[in-house]
Amino acid sequence: MGLCLFPADGEVDGPEACFSYGGFAQFRRRLALAEKIRLEEMQGFGGDRPWADTVTVFEPLLNHPDDHGRSLTPEECRAILPRLEAVLSEWLEEEPQDPELGEHIAEARDLIAVLRVCVTKDVELSFL
């Protein structure tokens, strides 16, 4: 059981980024750290820091429910894509011996492929 992110374009054989629920949580935690955000301090993750106090294009993804939830708009996808590509570049320069980082790199690549379709086709990013 897990979570898949995919373009809401009606294509059944298009790209998707699939995670276990635990894997999605770990991916978001590492993504948040790239933005100098500690998820455990945030509202909804055990902390009391409001999301309104943060400035990151990743907020719709980081603050997304673990199970399904609303789709991300094409505008949100357009904002997230270049920053995720930049974070992926940063991760590629980090310690290559970290197996968890290797998983996050693969997940980021999958998500980038999905976001590119969302941006190109001007469609939402769906969570299922």
Secondary structure, DSSP 8 states (H G I E B T S, - for coil): -EEEEEESSS-SSS--EEEEHHHHHHHHHHHHHHTT--GGGBTTTTS-B-GGG---TTHHHHTS-SSS---B-HHHHHHHHHHHHHHHHHHHTS-TT-HHHHHHHHHHHHHHHHHHHHHHHT--EEE-
